[in-house]
Amino acid sequence: MEESVKKEILSVKMVSQHQSKDSGSKKNGGKELGMSGRGMSTMPRVVKRKLQKLRPIVEYNKRGKGIGQAHSEMQSYIGVLARSRVPLVDMKWAQIPKDIKEQIWEAVDIAFVVGQGGKNSVLASAAKKWKDFKSERGIISFHTPMTGRD
């Protein structure tokens, strides 16, 4: 096989690998127009540990605030779960079905030894991250009550 043909085949394989990932690229008739961002994180390190049934222990300081690498990873993982499992609909966190919240808690509990505050702190963090994500996307609507003076 000629050298130029080998290079073309190699470049096509590399493009197709990029397109298979959810990279946010836009296509027009099979032609790539450009990347619109880096895509959503899936936390592969956490998923790998879950499969190996390894659970890092989340540490807390004297005031009960989470500290250390395990806490940072747990918070990132909570954000991934909140963005991927909770629908971006026009509702408040309190209106999200309990089974979705339970799925988030179970996923975190399987991946980490949470400790203090447990389920309540994980779900409070998920609620904040979900709301922030909705706000970034411009999905939050602000309903202001009508007054007679408008």
N, C-alpha and C positions, 0 to 999 in steps of 0.2 A: 504494500500500500504506500502511496506517495506521502511525503511528509506533510504537504499542505492539506491533504484529505484527512489525515490523522488529526491535525489541529482543528479543522472544522468540526469533526465528530466530537472531539473533546470539548470544544466550546458549546456545542449544542447540548451535551450532557450536563454541563455546569448550569446552563440557563434553565433546563428542565428541572434540575434539583431545586433551584431558587423558586421556580414557579410552583412546585409541589408544596412548599411551605406556605403557611398563611401569612405572607409578607405584606399584604395590603397593596399589591401591584394592581394596576388597572390594565385591562386588555381591550383592544379594539380589533376585532376580526383576527384574533390570534397574535397580534403584535403588541408587545409590551410598551406602554406609554411612559412608565416611570414608577418609581417606588414612592409611596405616600407616607412611609414611616417604618419603624422597625418591627411592628407586630406586637402581639401580646406575649408576655412572658408566661411560660408554663411551669417554671420552677423544676427543671428536670432532676436536680440534685435531691430535692425533697421527695419527689416521686420515686427515685431510685432507692432512697433509704426506706420509704414505706414498703416497697416490694421486698426489701431485705429484713423488714420488721425491726428496724433500728429507730429508736425514738430519742432524740436529744432532749435533755432536761432544760427547761426554760428557767433561768435564774432570776431572782428578784433582789433589789436592795432593801435596806432597812425600812424604807417608806412604802414598799410593795410595788415599786416601779420595775418593770421588766428590764433586764440588762443583758448584755452579751450577744454573741453571734447567734445562738439558738433563738433568742427573742427577736432579733432583727429578721432572721429567716422566717420565723413564724408570722410576723407582721406582713411580710411580703406575700407569703402564701395565703394569708387571710384576704389580702387585696385581690389576688388572682381568683380565689374562690368567689368573692363577692362580685367581681366583674363578669365572671363566666357563668355563674349559676343563678344569679338573681336577675329577673327580667327588668329591662329599662322601661318601665311603664310609668304612667303618671299616678303614682301612689306613694304613700309614706312607708317607712320601714315597718311600722306597726301593722300595716295592711298586707305585708308579704306573708304568704302561707307559712305556717309553723314547720311544715315538712321540709321546706327549702332551708330554713334556718337550722333545723336539726341536721340536715346533710352537711352544712358548713361546719357545724360543731363536731360532727363525727369524723369528718375528713381531717380536721385539725387535731382532734384527740388521738386519731390513729397515727399521725405523723409526729406529734410532740407530746412530751410529758408537761402538761400546762401548769399545774400547781395552783397557786393563789388566785382567787377570783374565778378560775376555770371558765365555765361556759358563759357566764354573764360578761366577763371582760372580752372574751373572743367575739361574742355576738355584738357587743357595743362597738368594738373595733371594726367589725364587718359592716355595721350600719354606717359608720362614719366614712369608711372607704367607698362604700356603694354610693352614698350621697355625694361625695366629692367627685366620683367618676361621672355621675349623672350631671353634675354641675359643669364639669369640663366639657361634656358633650352638648351642653345647652338644652338638656331635656327637662330640667327642673322648671316647673311653671310657678309663677308667683301669683297666687290668688289674693287680691286685696278686696276687702269688703267695701261694698258701695255705701257711700254716705249721701245724705240728702243735699250736700253742698257741691257736688260735682257739676 
